[in-house]
């Protein structure tokens, strides 16, 4: 399996804001009331980072997101908690090296992802309440420098240039 085969077989498209490739695979018909309004109770996507698009840019979601590793190279996550604590975690298959198959990022945390080995890394994400673009905020460099001055140098490479 290679990245082009996966992109074609799974009908992945370039992600409009984060980078990488994605496809929404499920949206629950059950709606729930959330602080942002009515949302599907759950949604899910495939998400692929590749050697030509290796970074998922820093962003924040309102909803909790569970990330599931499927295959390929390892993907490192940079997570900034609301109080400013930086955490890293790696999705991958090398459990002896501290990698994990599953990672939960709570709503309200900033996160970025980076392919750190191989041609691609394929994951799925389950979002609850379901994902809505209105519930996502892409990081802005000036805002991140103001909010997290001590972390800025560590996270600057993961902020979208656009």
Helices and strands as residue ranges (DSSP letters): H 3-9, E 13-14, E 21-27, E 31-34, E 37-40, E 43-50, E 55-61, E 64-72, E 75-80, E 86-91, G 95-97, E 102-105, E 110-115, E 120-128, G 133-135, E 136-138, H 141-147, H 152-155, G 156-158
